[in-house]
């Protein structure tokens, strides 16, 4: 086997023309990632250098196995919050910032990575659709609110221990009199600068002569400028010693030591569920970002390979002393806009981060924690998704309520509760909708072999025939509802002698639904009413045919609705076809209605 066959496809076919774009994007993202990685490590309750560790090997591992050309992998706010939440119960044995805590965080990343790798090998990429978009949006928005409020303690220089929004707000209100003036000046000033830069810097830079892309990149790098200026001021005025400004302090210099985290079998068992939740949320978020950017270049994302890439990235983070990572939205957008063409841009980012941690960590000693808090607040407020809420409220209130309920679960009860609410609501809405299938009484469009809802179109019906189209698969949650609907229709019209179920939208009939249909067929037969089926799909018919119901329906299952209508009309035909047409009835569609049934 040639060595080249082991290389990823993008590297085997790499073009030299892509090198400048990849190198530029890699260095730009590295500059952006430095303050973010430090900030997200602190958010996770870890020493700042751990954020740097999680920004080197994971990026290279994803480049080797991932399918996105522009996704930038590393620490992100949501997974950092989930890490802190998952390890909070261990505070007595492993306080935040301790070596034991770091070992648990690395183990969490390792478990998450192994799960993602297993899912990828099992081709479970469809898990990307496990959470609906409104529910995912609600979870991320709720997390963003929780993170932003939680970081205010760093901006104000006060202590807050609560992990839910009401508790945080109460403790912040109680601690306001203890606000440190210098900390507030540094953190509040940085926050105001970054906020204004996000809204106006791009326009001002364009007015100064920069191209739109360069101006946009410059605006996104404003946090790095705030970090540099605040660090210089803190060092020059010795704000930490003279005014009690909290700073990052000494950051160990040198590349991470490779080791396998092992906190113990019991701890690993306790971390399995949090690792699974982090895997699911990280995967869904990363794939969403990757697909959005891929569409802009007509590229293709392979969810199964994304599982492998993110799995390898998390395992790499674990062995290098990091914590859970995934694809970041803001960094990926910057990577894309800066000209990244392939994952080699990520390799350049990793090289830049390695140089920083190997030689320049001393520059971070005077970095104010208030500035890192402000960086996080500005980053996460952009994740609050009002647009999806507004669109969902206009289009589907159930989705909008699911979004709000998920966000409320996060801010009121915590991250795990929010995820649980989201998963339950995603499945609950699906089952609720499927349990209330649309059932249309249909008839023939005159002069055609097309059949439509008689409430929407002018159609012809056959006396004695009740033709129903069920627009959903038949399963345990809706079988009784379909049965009740048919029973009510038959009871309301004593002239019904045949009931036709058009199964064009029925992709499956489960055991419960089969039993309900069988009982329904027998009860209808006792009243002298025949049950007919039409347009039954092959896989459904293959399972139905050997059953007692399938045997009883022999000769009453039709290839098309047209054939079923001809069969139903034959016993009532007069001297010719005109008599049959004359016996039909018409129903006018509502004015202005033209959509199909």
C-alpha positions in Angstrom: 0.0 0.0 0.0 1.4 3.4 -1.0 1.7 6.0 1.7 -0.2 8.5 -0.4 -3.3 6.4 -0.2 -3.4 6.9 3.6 -3.5 10.7 3.2 -6.8 12.5 3.2 -8.2 13.2 -0.3 -7.8 17.0 0.0 -4.1 16.5 0.7 -3.5 14.0 -2.1 -5.0 16.5 -4.6 -3.7 19.7 -3.0 -3.1 22.6 -5.3 -0.3 25.0 -4.7 -2.7 27.9 -5.6 -4.5 27.2 -2.3 -1.5 27.6 -0.1 -1.6 31.4 0.3 -5.3 31.4 1.3 -4.8 28.5 3.7 -1.7 30.1 5.3 -3.4 33.5 5.7 -6.6 32.0 7.1 -4.7 29.8 9.5 -2.8 32.7 11.0 -5.8 34.9 11.3 -7.8 32.2 13.1 -4.8 31.6 15.4 -4.8 35.2 16.4 -8.5 35.0 17.1 -8.2 31.7 18.9 -5.7 32.8 21.5 -8.0 34.9 23.6 -10.9 32.6 23.0 -9.1 29.4 24.0 -7.9 31.1 27.3 -11.4 32.5 28.0 -13.2 29.2 27.3 -10.8 27.3 29.5 -11.7 29.6 32.4 -15.4 29.2 31.5 -14.9 25.4 31.8 -13.2 25.9 35.2 -9.8 24.9 33.9 -6.4 26.6 34.0 -5.9 28.9 30.9 -3.2 26.8 29.3 -5.6 24.0 28.9 -7.5 26.0 26.3 -4.2 26.4 24.4 -3.6 22.6 24.6 -7.1 22.0 23.2 -6.3 24.1 20.1 -3.3 22.2 18.7 -3.6 18.4 18.2 -7.4 18.4 17.9 -7.2 20.8 14.9 -4.7 18.5 13.2 -6.8 15.4 14.0 -9.9 16.9 12.5 -8.0 18.0 9.4 -7.0 14.3 8.8 -10.5 12.8 9.1 -13.2 15.5 8.8 -15.1 16.3 5.6 -15.4 20.1 5.9 -12.9 22.3 4.1 -13.4 25.3 6.3 -14.6 24.2 9.8 -12.4 25.5 12.6 -12.3 23.0 15.5 -11.4 24.0 19.0 -12.9 25.1 22.4 -16.3 26.7 22.1 -18.5 28.4 24.7 -21.3 25.8 24.8 -19.1 22.8 25.3 -17.0 24.7 27.8 -20.2 25.4 29.8 -21.3 21.8 29.5 -17.9 20.7 30.7 -18.2 22.9 33.8 -21.8 21.7 34.4 -20.7 18.0 34.0 -17.9 18.4 36.5 -19.7 20.5 39.0 -20.8 17.5 41.1 -17.2 16.6 41.6 -16.3 19.9 43.2 -15.6 18.4 46.6 -13.1 15.9 45.3 -11.8 17.8 42.3 -12.1 21.6 42.8 -12.2 23.7 39.6 -8.7 24.5 38.4 -7.1 21.5 40.2 -5.1 18.8 38.5 -7.8 16.3 39.3 -10.4 18.5 37.7 -8.2 18.8 34.6 -8.0 15.0 34.5 -11.8 14.7 34.6 -12.1 17.2 31.8 -9.6 15.4 29.6 -11.4 12.1 30.4 -14.7 13.7 29.4 -13.1 14.7 26.0 -11.8 11.2 25.6 -15.1 9.5 26.2 -16.9 12.0 23.9 -14.3 11.3 21.2 -14.6 7.5 21.5 -18.4 7.8 21.3 -18.2 10.0 18.2 -15.7 7.6 16.6 -18.0 4.6 17.3 -21.0 6.5 15.9 -18.9 7.3 12.8 -17.9 3.7 12.2 -21.5 2.6 12.7 -22.6 5.3 10.1 -24.9 7.1 12.5 -24.5 10.4 10.9 -28.2 10.8 10.8 -27.9 11.7 14.5 -27.3 15.2 13.1 -31.0 15.5 12.7 -31.9 14.1 16.1 -32.6 17.5 17.4 -34.8 19.8 15.4 -33.4 23.2 14.4 -35.7 25.2 16.7 -34.8 23.0 19.7 -31.1 23.3 18.9 -31.5 27.0 18.6 -33.3 27.2 21.9 -30.6 25.2 23.6 -27.8 27.4 22.2 -29.7 30.6 22.9 -30.4 29.6 26.5 -26.8 28.6 27.0 -25.6 31.9 25.5 -27.8 33.8 28.0 -26.5 31.7 30.9 -22.9 32.1 29.8 -23.2 35.9 29.3 -24.8 36.5 32.7 -22.4 34.1 34.3 -19.4 36.1 33.0 -20.6 39.4 34.5 -18.9 38.4 37.7 -15.5 38.8 36.0 -16.5 42.1 34.5 -17.7 43.4 37.9 -15.0 41.7 40.0 -17.5 39.9 42.3 -18.1 36.3 43.3 -21.1 34.3 42.0 -21.5 30.6 42.6 -25.0 29.9 41.2 -25.4 27.8 38.0 -28.9 28.9 36.9 -30.1 32.2 35.7 -32.3 33.2 38.7 -29.6 32.3 41.2 -27.0 34.2 39.1 -29.1 37.3 38.9 -29.9 37.3 42.6 -26.3 36.9 43.6 -25.2 39.6 41.2 -27.7 42.0 42.6 -26.5 41.1 46.2 -22.9 41.6 45.2 -23.2 44.9 43.3 -22.0 47.0 46.3 -18.8 45.0 46.2 -18.1 45.9 42.6 -14.4 46.7 42.0 -14.1 50.0 40.2 -10.9 49.2 38.3 -12.1 45.8 37.3 -15.4 47.3 36.0 -13.5 50.0 34.1 -11.3 47.5 32.4 -14.0 44.9 31.8 -16.7 47.4 31.0 -14.5 49.4 28.7 -13.4 46.2 26.8 -17.0 45.1 26.6 -18.1 48.4 25.1 -15.2 48.6 22.7 -15.8 45.0 21.4 -19.6 45.6 21.2 -19.1 48.8 19.2 -16.4 47.2 17.0 -18.8 44.3 16.1 -21.5 46.7 15.0 -19.4 49.5 13.4 -15.8 48.6 12.9 -16.3 46.9 9.5 -18.0 50.0 8.1 -15.4 52.4 9.5 -12.5 50.2 8.1 -14.2 50.2 4.7 -14.4 54.0 4.8 -10.7 54.0 5.6 -10.0 52.2 2.3 -10.0 48.5 3.2 -11.9 45.9 1.1 -15.1 44.6 2.5 -13.5 41.2 3.3 -10.5 42.8 5.0 -12.7 45.2 6.9 -14.9 42.3 8.1 -11.9 40.3 9.3 -10.5 43.4 11.0 -13.7 43.8 12.9 -13.7 40.2 14.0 -10.2 40.6 15.4 -11.2 43.5 17.6 -11.2 41.3 20.7 -7.4 40.6 20.2 -6.8 44.3 20.1 -8.8 44.7 23.3 -6.8 41.9 24.9 -3.4 43.5 23.9 -4.3 47.0 25.1 -5.8 45.8 28.4 -2.8 43.6 29.1 -0.4 46.4 28.4 -2.3 48.7 30.7 -2.5 46.1 33.4 1.2 45.5 33.2 2.3 49.1 32.9 0.1 50.4 35.8 0.5 47.2 37.8 -3.2 47.1 38.3 -3.2 43.6 39.8 -1.0 44.6 42.8 -2.2 48.1 43.3 -6.0 47.7 42.7 -6.7 44.0 43.0 -7.4 43.4 39.3 -7.7 39.7 38.7 -5.3 38.6 35.9 -4.6 35.2 34.3 -1.2 34.9 36.0 1.6 32.5 35.1 0.8 30.3 32.2 3.1 27.3 31.9 5.3 27.4 28.8 5.9 24.4 26.7 4.0 22.0 24.6 1.5 19.6 26.3 2.7 16.3 27.5 1.0 13.3 25.9 -0.7 11.1 28.4 -3.9 9.0 28.8 -6.3 10.5 31.3 -7.6 7.9 33.8 -9.6 9.3 36.7 -10.8 5.8 37.7 -13.5 3.4 36.6 -16.3 4.9 38.8 -15.6 8.4 37.5 -15.6 7.2 33.9 -19.0 5.6 34.4 -20.4 8.8 35.9 -19.1 10.8 32.9 -20.7 8.6 30.3 -24.0 10.5 30.1 -22.4 14.0 30.1 -20.0 12.8 27.4 -22.9 11.5 25.3 -24.7 14.9 25.6 -21.6 16.8 24.7 -21.1 14.5 21.7 -24.6 15.1 20.5 -24.7 18.8 20.9 -21.2 19.3 19.6 -21.8 17.2 16.6 -25.2 18.8 15.7 -23.7 22.3 16.1 -20.6 21.6 14.1 -22.4 19.9 11.2 -24.8 22.8 11.0 -21.9 25.2 10.6 -20.1 23.0 8.2 -23.1 22.5 6.0 -23.9 26.3 5.9 -20.3 27.1 4.7 -20.1 24.2 2.3 -23.3 25.3 0.5 -21.6 28.6 -0.3 -18.9 26.8 -2.4 -21.1 23.9 -3.6 -19.1 21.5 -1.4 -20.4 18.4 0.3 -20.4 17.5 4.0 -20.4 13.8 4.9 -22.0 13.5 8.4 -20.3 10.1 9.1 -16.9 11.5 8.3 -17.7 14.5 10.5 -18.3 12.0 13.4 -14.9 10.5 12.7 -13.2 13.9 12.5 -14.8 15.3 15.7 -14.2 12.0 17.4 -10.5 12.0 16.6 -10.3 15.7 17.6 -11.7 15.0 21.0 -9.4 11.9 21.6 -6.5 14.1 20.6 -7.6 16.8 23.0 -7.9 14.2 25.8 -4.3 12.8 25.3 -2.9 16.3 25.1 -4.5 17.5 28.3 -7.4 19.4 26.8 -11.2 19.3 27.2 -14.1 18.7 24.7 -13.9 20.5 21.4 -16.1 20.9 18.4 -16.5 23.2 15.3 -16.9 26.8 16.3 -19.3 29.1 14.4 -17.4 32.4 14.6 -14.0 30.9 14.0 -15.3 28.9 11.0 -16.8 31.9 9.5 -13.5 33.9 9.9 -11.6 30.9 8.5 -13.9 30.9 5.5 -13.8 34.6 5.0 -10.0 34.7 5.3 -9.6 32.5 2.3 -9.3 29.0 3.7 -9.5 26.4 0.9 -8.7 23.2 2.7 -8.1 21.8 6.2 -4.5 22.8 5.8 -5.6 26.2 7.2 -6.3 24.4 10.4 -2.8 22.9 10.4 -1.4 26.4 10.1 -3.6 27.5 13.0 -2.3 24.6 15.1 1.3 25.5 14.2 0.7 29.1 15.3 -0.9 28.0 18.6 2.1 25.6 19.2 4.6 28.5 18.7 2.6 30.6 21.1 2.5 28.0 23.9 6.1 27.0 23.3 7.6 30.5 23.6 5.1 33.4 24.3 2.9 32.4 27.3 4.7 34.9 29.5 2.8 37.6 27.6 -0.5 36.4 29.2 0.6 37.0 32.8 -1.1 40.4 33.1 -4.1 39.6 30.9 -7.2 40.7 32.9 -9.8 38.1 33.5 -12.4 40.8 33.1 -11.3 41.2 29.4 -11.7 37.4 28.9 -15.2 37.6 30.4 -16.0 40.5 28.1 -14.7 38.5 25.1 -17.0 35.6 26.0 -20.0 37.9 26.5 -19.6 39.5 23.1 -19.0 36.1 21.4 -22.0 34.3 22.9 -24.5 37.2 22.5 -24.3 36.6 18.8 -25.5 33.1 19.4 -28.9 34.2 20.7 -31.2 33.4 17.8 -34.1 35.8 17.7 -34.6 35.2 14.0 -35.4 31.5 14.3 -37.8 32.2 17.1 -39.6 34.9 15.1 -39.8 32.7 12.0 -41.0 29.7 13.9 -43.6 31.8 15.7 -45.0 32.9 12.4 -44.9 29.5 10.7 -45.4 26.9 13.4 -46.2 27.8 17.0 -45.3 24.3 18.2 -41.7 24.7 17.1 -41.6 28.2 18.6 -42.8 26.9 21.9 -40.3 24.0 21.8 -37.6 26.6 21.3 -38.7 28.7 24.2 -39.2 25.7 26.5 -35.7 24.4 25.7 -34.1 27.8 26.3 -36.1 28.1 29.6 -34.9 24.6 30.7 -31.3 25.7 30.2 -31.5 29.0 32.0 -33.7 27.8 34.8 -32.6 24.3 35.5 -29.2 24.0 33.9 -27.6 22.6 30.7 -28.4 18.9 31.2 -32.0 19.7 31.9 -32.2 21.9 28.9 -30.8 19.1 26.7 -33.3 16.7 28.2 -36.1 19.1 27.5 -34.9 19.6 24.0 -34.7 15.8 23.2 -38.0 15.1 24.7 -39.7 18.0 22.9 -38.1 17.0 19.6 -39.4 13.5 19.9 -42.7 14.6 21.5 -43.5 17.1 18.7 -42.7 14.4 16.1 -44.9 11.8 17.8 -47.7 14.4 18.4 -47.8 15.4 14.8 -47.7 11.8 13.6 -50.5 10.9 16.0 -52.8 13.5 14.4 -52.4 12.5 10.7 -54.2 14.5 8.0 -57.0 12.4 6.6 -58.7 13.6 3.4 -61.9 12.4 1.8 -60.9 12.3 -1.9 -62.7 12.2 -5.3 -61.7 12.2 -8.9 -60.9 15.5 -10.7 -63.3 15.4 -13.7 -61.9 14.1 -16.9 -58.6 12.8 -15.3 -57.2 10.0 -13.2 -56.2 12.4 -10.5 -57.7 12.4 -7.0 -57.9 15.3 -4.6 -59.4 16.4 -1.3 -63.1 17.2 -1.9 -62.8 20.1 0.6 -60.3 21.8 -1.7 -61.3 20.8 -5.2 -64.3 20.2 -7.4 -64.3 16.4 -7.7 -66.5 13.4 -8.5 -67.3 10.8 -5.9 -68.9 7.3 -6.2 -72.1 6.7 -4.1 -71.5 4.2 -1.4 -67.8 4.7 -1.5 -65.9 6.5 1.2 -62.4 7.1 -0.2 -59.8 8.3 2.4 -56.2 9.3 2.0 -54.1 8.9 5.2 -51.1 11.2 4.9 -48.9 9.4 7.4 -47.5 6.0 8.2 -49.7 3.9 10.4 -48.2 3.1 13.8 -49.0 2.8 17.5 -49.4 6.5 18.1 -52.0 7.2 15.4 -53.7 3.9 14.6 -56.5 4.5 17.0 -57.0 8.0 15.7 -57.3 6.7 12.1 -59.7 4.0 13.3 -61.9 6.5 15.1 -62.0 8.8 12.1 -63.1 6.0 9.8 -65.7 4.8 12.3 -67.1 8.3 12.7 -67.3 8.8 8.9 -69.1 5.5 8.4 -71.5 6.1 11.2 -72.4 9.5 9.8 -73.3 8.1 6.4 -75.4 4.9 6.5 -75.1 4.6 2.7 -71.4 3.7 2.8 -70.8 0.2 1.5 -67.1 0.4 0.8 -64.2 2.2 2.5 -61.1 2.8 0.4 -57.9 3.7 2.2 -55.4 5.3 -0.2 -52.0 4.5 1.2 -49.7 6.6 -1.1 -48.3 8.3 1.9 -48.1 5.2 4.2 -44.4 4.1 4.4 -45.0 1.5 7.1 -47.6 -0.3 9.1 -46.5 -1.5 12.5 -47.9 -4.4 14.6 -50.2 -2.2 16.6 -51.7 -0.6 13.4 -52.0 -4.0 11.8 -54.1 -5.2 14.7 -56.3 -2.1 14.6 -56.8 -2.4 10.8 -57.6 -6.1 11.2 -60.3 -5.4 13.8 -61.7 -2.5 11.8 -62.0 -4.7 8.7 -63.9 -7.3 10.6 -66.3 -4.8 12.2 -66.9 -3.2 8.9 -67.6 -6.6 7.3 -70.2 -7.3 10.0 -72.1 -4.2 8.9 -71.8 -5.2 5.2 -69.1 -2.7 4.5 -65.9 -3.7 2.5 -62.5 -2.4 3.3 -60.4 -1.6 0.2 -56.7 -0.5 -0.1 -55.0 1.3 -3.0 -51.5 2.4 -3.8 -49.9 0.2 -1.1 -46.1 0.5 -1.4 -44.1 -2.6 -2.1 -42.3 -3.0 1.2 -45.6 -2.5 3.1 -47.4 -5.0 0.9 -44.6 -7.5 1.3 -45.2 -7.5 5.1 -49.0 -7.2 4.9 -49.6 -10.0 2.4 -48.8 -13.1 4.6 -50.9 -11.8 7.5 -54.6 -12.9 8.1 -55.7 -9.4 7.2 -53.7 -9.6 3.9 -55.3 -12.9 3.1 -58.8 -11.5 3.7 -58.1 -8.5 1.5 -57.2 -10.6 -1.5 -58.8 -9.0 -4.6 -59.4 -5.8 -2.7 -55.9 -4.2 -2.9 -55.5 -2.0 -6.0 -52.5 -0.7 -7.8 -54.0 2.7 -8.3 -56.9 4.8 -6.8 -58.3 4.9 -10.4 -58.7 1.1 -10.5 -60.2 1.1 -7.0 -62.8 3.7 -8.1 -63.7 1.7 -11.2 -64.1 -1.4 -9.1 -66.4 0.4 -6.6 -68.5 1.9 -9.4 -69.0 -1.4 -11.4 -71.8 -2.9 -9.3 -73.8 0.3 -9.6 -73.2 0.9 -13.3 -76.3 1.4 -15.4 -76.6 0.9 -19.1 -73.5 2.8 -19.8 -70.7 4.9 -18.3 -72.8 8.1 -18.5 -75.2 6.7 -15.9 -72.3 6.2 -13.6 -71.0 9.8 -14.2 -74.5 11.1 -13.6 -74.6 9.5 -10.2 -71.6 11.5 -9.0 -71.7 14.5 -6.7 -69.6 17.6 -6.8 -68.1 19.7 -4.1 -66.8 23.2 -4.8 -63.4 24.2 -3.5 -63.2 27.3 -1.3 -62.6 30.5 -3.2 -58.9 31.1 -4.0 -57.9 27.6 -2.9 -55.6 25.9 -5.4 -53.2 23.8 -3.3 -53.3 20.0 -3.6 -55.0 17.9 -1.1 
